[in-house]
Structures are given as C-alpha cells and as structure tokens.
Amino acid sequence: MKTDYEIAHGIKLVPITTIAEKIHIPQESLEPYGKYVTKVPYTLIDEEKVKKSNLILVTSITPTKSGNGKTTMSIGLALGMNRIGKNAVLALREPSLGPCFGMKGGATGGGYAQVLPSEKINLHLTGDFHAVTAANNMIAALLDNYIYQHQDEGFRLRKVFWKRVLDVNDRSLRDIVTGLGGPSNGLVAESGFDITPASEIMAILCLATDLKDLQRRISNILLGITTEGKPFTVRDLGVTEAITAILLDAIHPNLVQTTEQTPAFIHGGPFANIAHGCNSIIATKMAMTFGDYAITEAGFGSDLGAEKFFDIKCRLAGICPKLTMIVVTTQALKLHGHVDVAAITKPNAKGIQAGFANMDKHIRNMQSFGQTVVVCLNRFAADLDDEIEMVRQHCEALGVGFAENRAFTEGGKGAEELARLVVKMIEEKPSGDLRFAYQVSDSVQTKIEKVAKGIYGAAKVIFKPAALKQLNHIQESGYGHFPVCIAKTQYSFSEDKKAYGLPQDFTLTIRNLTVDAGSEMIIAIAGDILRMPGLPKSPQAERIRIINGQIEGLS
C-alpha cells in the first residue's frame, strides 16, 4: 500500500471555495489562506440549525502508545456517510508540533482517510497555535514587567500562577529561573513552561462562544495572589483588549477538505490528558450549522476526552451527541488483555477475550452519560477475521452496535457499513438526555471523586497537602462551581501508565489543583502527569524530510 504521504500527494485538491460552496457557506464570508484553507467567521453559526443537526462523538478505549486511530476513524465515518448520501461535516482539533516532531507524528488521519493539505494542517495552518502561544507569553511578559515597574510602590505577588508556554516537547523548560543577570533583567523568580495545548488561553479559545465571551474570559484569568491575599487578574493588569487582539483571527475556525472532498472544520488543540481535549465549541457548532450530521472527536480514551466533552463542553454549549462511537483495535484489546506490547500484532484470541474488560468499562461509562453506543473496529492489515468476529459477537451480546471501518485502506467505501449502522441507530435509538458525572453544585472534592470512582473505577482518592490547601482557597474564592478537568495518564484508567486492562482497587492521588478562572475549570493534577512532555529517544523529527520541495514524515 502507498504511504500516507504518497496518498495525500496523489489527491487532486479542489479549491476551498468549492468545498465551502458544497455546504452553502457564502463565498464573500471566506478569508482564504492560500488555495485550500480558509477561515470562516463564527458569526455564521445558526443556533436553530445546530438544534436540528445530528452530533456524533468519536472516542476510544484506552489507547496504545501509537493511539487507536480516532482521527482516521472520524474522517472515515464522514467519508462513508457522504458516500451513502448523507451531508456529514467534520469538526476536529488542530495538531500540536509537540507530537508531530515527537512520538506520534502528524494528526491528520491516515491512508485514504486524511484531512488535507496535511503538511499545512500539521505545521502552522492559519497560525492559531502561534497566536495562543503569543497571547499566553505576552501576558507573562506584561505581568513580569508590571511587578518590576511597581516594586517601589510596594506591589508584590505572594504567589504567581501564570507560566509561559511553547508548542514543543522540551523537558528542560519545565522548571526555570527568570530574571538572572542583574536588576535590569527583572526580578529573579522561579517559573516554568507548559506545552501550548495546556495553556489556559487554548482552553479559553475552545470554550468561548463568541468574541465578547473570549474577551470576558481573558479578563478573568487568575495570574496570582497579592500579599494582601487578593486575586490578581488580566483585568487588573489592564491588557484584556490587547490580548484579545492577538486572538482576533484565531477565534474563527478553519475549513479544509478530506481525501474525498468532505468539508472539515479544524480549530483548537488541547490535549485530553493535560487539558479538556476537545476542539472548539465554535467549530463544532459550525459543523452542526452546515451539516445534517456533525462528527467530532475527543482526545485519548473515553475516560479522559469523552468525560470532559460531556461534563465541560456539552454542559457549557448546550449540545448533546445523538450517538457515541468507541474506536477499538485488536492490538489495544490484546495490550489490555495483558499481552506483551511486542506481541500485540500477533494472533492471540485469549488476549482479545481478556481485553474486553477494558472495552466494556468504556462502553458502560458512555452509557452512564445516556449515550447510545456503537463500537467501531479500526481494521489493520494483520487482523484476523476470527478475532474480529469475536469482537462482533461480544458487542452483540452486550446489545451494542458493531462495525468495521476500513477507510484507511479503502476510503469512504470501507466505512459504508459503519455509516449505515450509525444512521440507523440515530434514527431508531438516538441518545437520550445527557446525564453528567457530577453536578456543578457539588463541591470540587466531590466532583473529582465522582469522576475518579465512577468513570475511572478508583477505590479511593487522596489529596496531597498542596491540593488540600488549594481546595480551601477555591471554595473561599468562589470558584467551587467550576467543572473539574483531571489531568492524568492516557494509558490507563488509573494514574499508573503501566496498569493496563481494568485496574481494580486503586487509589487516585491528586497532587495539586489549579484554578483556570478564564476557562472556568479546576485543573486537578493526578499522579505524576506533566504539562510539558519530553521527547522520546528517537523523535519523529529524525524522520522528517523535504523531497522535491514537499515535506515527508509528518504523517
């Protein structure tokens, strides 16, 4: 089979104006970035059409280190639905340079199910990530300057919360000291970097409903606590409009196309293990405005991305999927059936059987939110028919729909069976009203415990002293009604990344809590998860090449 690069460059792209015309987006509204990418103003969102659209969430069981192929399966489903005559539009996240040059490579799908132009999407697209990085770091510079310029007036911050960000995996920047080299270089202070997808600015961009809401959220960002114990925000810094100006273009979603010219909105890129893991509300509502079916995904396994999609994004946006699709692979099932990772591509029926415990937990979790569930098997070349049949029969025994998705090798044709199943389930048995894992009136501690015990399966939750101290501050400061966003490993239901399958009787340790007053979330740091990843021994950057003026190795 051809490589992703060969397939992508063998596709004749059509002008983005043609893609927009297919779904009746007015040509005069477009702001093209070249021939094949355009910004589309969020003001085109039609809430009445949003209410009528059929939203589909794509999530997965606990992934392997190379993932389970959610993006490819999301794209494949859209291709399959359009092949059977349905108007389906995608809403996906933008890739981060961290994974692109680190462990996973690009995030534009694969094979014959890709969003294009893949190199532009994987690298800079329309500069949204750069705008988020610039806005975040501009706040940091302005804050440091404010402290420096007002020190003679007695101004101090007892605690500074705001960090800088960079869209690169760089472990050396996790903890740093700024202001070295003498008084003219500012005040000496401990600080650090997170990766751009973990920035509160990224979360704000993805949760803002319009420009006014974006500005409101930016003004509320909590930067630190004064020596008098008072919160110090961007509003107090006096730069709200300046920071909003940096994001003036970034708030509008980006329209691209798939390998079969299906429209796809790509916007925002938070990670689900360290942030809320969903593309922007604006992009999702844009897809719902222009598509009878809108397909979106939430990062990593359903315990991370999907839980946050429901409890944070859907709660805020007032949307609810008609169906949730859970992506599985035989390799992931074997891994969670405790087969050695080096042998998960080999036949192992017992491993498949043992791995069902992990899949079943994800299914039950999605059903607990009131969701109708369909299991989608991402078929690989080495997969055996009899092992796939085992998965099919197991799903049928659970009363859950099942279909293969062969879009990677066959494009939309390989996803027609899945598309018909999804349409049938939505027509005959759509999801009911959304049931949240917790209520906003619950205490922060209760919210975390309900997610940890109900969704992850933890027996107990322990709060470290730093987290307990923050719990008191959160309640006293009036932030207790915010939803919680738990940052933990994506490789297990527990905080132990090597605890595959369905861990039992484990404890979840909350190391610290952070108030994101602008995005209106409480970030709970579980276990040893880090918000600035490191590079692997052999990063993907070593395999990126420029051949005849074209970039290869990002996919």
N, C-alpha and C positions, 0 to 999 in steps of 0.2 A: 504494500500500500504506500501511496505517496506520503511524504511528511506534511505536517500542518503548514509549514512554510510553502511547500510546493502547491498544496491545495489552495491556500489563500491567494497566492500569486497567479493561480490558474483561473481564478474567478474574475469575470469581467464586471467590475462595479458599475452601477448606474449612478448618474448624478444624484446628489442628496435631495435636490429639488423634486426629482421623480418619486423618491421614497416618501417625501412629505405629501406630495400630491395624492399618493395611493390612499392615505388616510385622511385626506381633506384638510390638511394644515395649510392655511393661506400663505402663498408664496411671499407676499410682502412682509410677513411676520418673521421670516427667517433671517438669521445672521450667520452666513456661511463662514466656515474656517477651511478654506480650500474647496475642492470639488465634492468631497464625500463625508464631510462632517458639518453640522450646523448647530448653533444654539437656537432653542425655541423658547419664546417668552412664557414664563409661568402663568401669565395673565390669561392664557388661552384655556386654562383649566375650567371645565364646566361641571359644577357640583351635581347637577341633575343627571348628566351622563355618567358621572362617577358612581352614582347610586344604582344605575342600571347595569353597569359592567360586571362581568364575572371575574373576580380576582382569584388567582391561583398562586399559592405559596409553594415554592420548592425548597425542601430541606433534605437532611440525610441522617443516616445512622452515624455513629461515632466513626470519624474518618481514619484512614491510614495516613501516613506522613505525606503521601503523594495525593491525598484527597480522594473523594469518591466520584468526582466529575459532575457536581451540581450545575455548574455553569453550562457545560456541554449538554447536559440533560434538559436544562431550562430552554436553551436555544433549540435543541432537537424537538422538544414538545411544541414550541412555537412554529417550527417548520412543518411538523406533522399536522398541526391544526389548520394551518393555511392550505396545506395540500388537500384536506378534506372539505375545504370551502368555508372555513371559519376565519373571521377577522381577529387575529391574535397579535398583540403588541407586547414586546418585552420591556422590562424595567430592571436593569442590572446595576451593579456597583462599578466604579472605576478601579482599575488595578493600581496597586502601590508599587513603586520602584523597589521597595524592600524585598518582597518575594520574587519580583521579576528578575532581579540580579542576585537573589539569594538561593533559596531552596527549591521553590516551585516553578520558577519561570513565569511566563505570562498568564493572564487570566481572561482570555477571550474565547474560551471554548477549545474545541479540538476537532481534527478530522474535517468532515463535511458539515459540522455544526459549529461555526465560528461567527463572531461579530467582527466586522471589517470596517476600515482598514486596521488590521491587528497591530501593526507597529505603532501607529499614531495613538491608538487606544492604550496600548501597554506603556508607552513612554509619556507623552505630555498632553495628548488630546487637545483640549482648549485651555489648558493651564489652570484648571480648578484646584489641583493638588498644590500647585505653586502658590496660588492665591491664599489657600488655607495656611500654608507654611509661612508666607509673608505676613499675613494678618496676625498669626499667633506670635511670631517673633518680633513684630512691630510693637505689640503690647508689652512684651518682655523688655525691649529696649526703652520704651517710654516709661515703664514702671521703674526700671533701674535709674533712669535719668531723673524722675520725679523725686525718688528717695535721695539721690545725690544732691539735687538742687535745693531741697528743702531741709537738709540735715541741720543747717544752722538755726532753723526755726524750731528745732526740737522734734521734727517729724521722724517717726520710726515705725517699722512694721515688726511686730513681735514674731510673726510667722508669715513667710511668703509661700503661697501655694503654686504660683504660676511658673511653669517650666518652658523651655524652648523646645522646638520640635524640628525634625529633619526626616525626609522621606527616604531614609537609607538605614539599613540594619547596621548599627555601629555601637557595639557593646562598650567601647572606650568612652562614650559620651554619657553613659547612664548617670554617673555622678561626677560633677566637676566643681571647680572653684573659679569664680569670676572676679574681676577687679584686681588681679595681680599686677604688679609693676609700678606701684606708686599711686598717690592720691588722685592724680589727673586721670587715671584709668577707672575711676569709680570706687565704690566701696567693695571690699573683699566680702564675698558671700558664697555659701555652698549652694549649688544648683544642679541642674542636670537636663538631659534631653529625653523626650519620648519620641516615638515614631509618629509621623504626621497623622496616620489613621486613628491614633489615640488622642489627638488633640480635641479639646472641648470645642474648638472652632469647627472641626469636622462634624462633630455631633450636632452642633447648632445648625450648620448648613443643611444637614439631612433631616432635621426635625422642624425647621422653620416653615411656616405655611405661606409666607409672603415677605416682601421687603420690610414692611413695618414690624412684623414679628421677628425677623432676623435682627433688626436694629435693637428691638426691646431686649432680646436675649443677650446680645453682645453687651449692652449696658449693664446687665445684671451679673456678668462674670465676676466671681469672687476671686480676687487676686491675693488677699492676705488679711491678716488681723492686726489692727493697730495696738500700740502699747496700752491704750485705754480699753482694749477688748472689743473694739467696734470693727465691723466688716469694712474692707476697702475694695471697691469695685471699679470696673472700667468707667462707670458713670462718674465716680469720684475723680478719676484720672482726667476726665474731660475730653476723651478722644473717641467717643462712641461713633460719631459720624465719620471720622477719619478711617476707622477700622472697617466700618460698613462699606465705605467707598472702595476698599481693596476687593471686596467680595461682590461688587455691583454686577459684574458679568457672571461670576461663578454661581450665583443663585439660579440661573436659568439652566435647565437640563440640556444634554447633548443628544442629538439624533444621529444614529448611524444605521447600517444595514447588516443583515446576516449574509451567509453564503448563498441564500436563496431569496435575497432582497426583502426579507421581512423587516419591518421597522423595529428599531430598538433604541430606547432611551437609556443612556448611561450617565449616572450622576451620583457623586459622593462615594466614599470608600472606607468606612470604618470597619475594623476587624471585629469579629464576634467574640474572640477570646479576651480582648482587652477593651472593647467598646461595644456598641449595640449592634453592629454587624449588618445593618440594613441600608439599602440605597435611600435616596431622599424621598420624603413624603411627596414632594412636588413632582418628581419623576414618576412615581407610582400612580399618582392621580392623573398625570398627563397620559400615561399608558391607558388608564381607565377611561379617560375622556375620548381617546381616539380608537380604542379597541373594544370590541364586544367581549373579548377575553383579554385580560392583562395578566402576564406571567412574570412573577418576581421571585427572587431567592433571598434567603437569609443565611449568613455565613456559618461554616462548620456544621456540627451536628445539631439536631433539634433542641438539645438541652441548652445550647448557647444561643444561636441565631434565632431560632423559631420562638423560643420563650420570650426573648426581648422584642421580637417582631410583634407578638401579641400584647405583652404587658406594657410595652413602651410605645411603639409606633402605632399600632392599631388603636390603643386606648386614646392617644392624642389625636389621631387623624379621623377617628370615627369610621374606620373601614374594617371589613371582615372578609377573609377569603371564603369563597364558596367551596373550596377543596384544598387540601394539603397533600402534596406529593412527596413521598420519602424515597430518596435515592439509596439503593443498596448495590454493593458489588460482591461477587463471590469471594474476592480477596479480603474485603473488610470483614465479611462473615467469618472467614477462616481465622483471621487475626484475632477476632473477638471470641472465637472458639478455642483460643489459646494454641493455635498452630504457630510455629516459629515463623517470624517475618520473612525469613529467607525461603520458606517453602509454601507461601500462600498462593503462588501461581500454579502449584501442582494439585492434582486431584486429591480430594480429601473430604469424603461425604460426612464423616464424623465431625470434622471441623465445621462444616456448614451447619450441621444439626446443633452443635454446641453454641454456634454464634447467633442462633435465633433468639437467645435470651436478650442480647443487646438490641436487636431489631424490634423485638416485642415491646421492650420498655419504651422505645421511641414512639411506637405506634400508640401505646396506651397514653403516653404523655400528650400526643396530639389530639387524641380523642377526649382527653380530660378538658381540653380547651373548647370542646364542642365541634371539632373538625371531622368532616368526612375524609377518610384517608385512602390514598392509592399508593401502592408500592411500585416503584419503577426500578427495574434491574438494568444497570448500565453494563451492557454485554461487552466483554473483552474477547479477543481472538482465541485465547487459550481456554475459555469457558467450555464446560461440558454440558450437553443437553440434559443429561440425567440429573446433574447438580442443580441446574436452573429449574428443572421440573420439581425438585424437592422444595425450592423456594416458593414456586407457584402453588403447590399443594398445601404448604404450610399457611400461606396467606389466605387461601380459600377456606381452610379450616378455621381461621380467625374471622372470616367474613369480611376480609379486606380485599379490595380490587388489586389485581396484579397484571403487569405487562412489561415486556422487554422494551428497551429503547436502543435501537441500533443506528441511531443518527450519526454516530461517529464515523461509521463506515459507509452508510447509505444515505445520509442526509434525511430530508423530511420523509422520504419513502420508508425509512427504517423506524419511524416513530408514528406511523399511521394507526397501528393497533392501540398504542398508548393514547393517542389523541382521541380516538373514538371512545375509549373507555372513560377518559376524563370528561368528555362532553356528556356521555350517558349518565355518569354519576352526578354531575352538576344538574342535569335535567331531572333526574329521578330521585336523588337523595342528596341535595346540597347541604352544606354545613348549617347548623343551627346558630342561634345567637352565641356570641363569643363569651366564654367563661374564663375569667382571669385567674392566675395562680394566687393572687392576693388582691386586697382592696387598698385603695390609696389611704384610707383611714387607719389601716394597720400601722403599728409602729415600724420603724426601719428594721429593728431586730426581728420582728415577726415576719416581715416581708422576706428577708433573707432566709429565715428558717423555713418558710413555706416553699420557697424555690428549692433550697438545698435538700429538704426532706421529700417534698412532693415530686419534684422533677428529676433531681439527681439520684435520690434514694439514700441520702445520708441518714445515719442514725442519730448523729449529734452535730451541733455547730458550736465551735469555740471561737470566742472573740478575744484576740490578743489585747494587752493593755492599751496600746495606741488606738485600736479600733473602739474599745470601750470608751475611751476619752472622747473620741470623735462622735460616738453615739449621743453622748450627753450634749455636746456642742450643737449637733444637728437639730435635736429636739428643741433646745433652748433658743436657737436662732430662727426657728420657724420653717425649716426645710424638711420636716418629717413627713410631709405629704408627697414628696417626690417618689417616683418609682425607683427601683434598685436595678443596677446593672452590674452583675457579678463577673469579675474578670478571673478566669481560671483556665487550666489547660484544656485544649480541644480534643485531646487523645483519650480521654476517659470521662466517665460520669463523675469520678472523684477528682481530687486535686493531684493525685499521683498519675503522671502521664503514662506509666507502665502498667497501670491496673486496668487491663483490657476486659472485655466482656461486660458482665453486670456485677460490679463490686458490691459486696454486702457489708453491713455493719461498720461502715467507715465514718470518720469524722472529717468535717469540712472546717478548715481553720481560716478565719477572716483576719488577715494580717493588719489591714488598715482600711480606712474609709476616706473618700474624697467627695466633697460637695462640688458638683458642677452646676452652679446656680443659673448659668445661662442656658445650658441644655436641659436643665431641670431634671437631673438624675443624681442619684447617690451611687458612686462607683465603689464597689466592695472588692478589695484585692484578696483573692483566695490562694492559699498555698504559696508557692514560690514563683508565680506568674510575673513576668516582666513586661513593662510597657514600651521597652526599647529592645527588640530582638537582636541577636547576634548573627553573624554569617556562619554558614557551615564550613567544613574543612575544604570542600570543593564547591564554591559558589557557582551558580548558573552564569555569572559574569564571565567565567573562563570559557564558556561555550558560545558566547555571542560574537558573531562575525558580520562584517559588511562585505557582501558579494555582489559585484556589478552594481554597486550603489544601493543595494537592498539589504535590510537588516535581517539576519537569520539567527535563530537561537532564543528568541523571546518566547516562543510558544512551548 
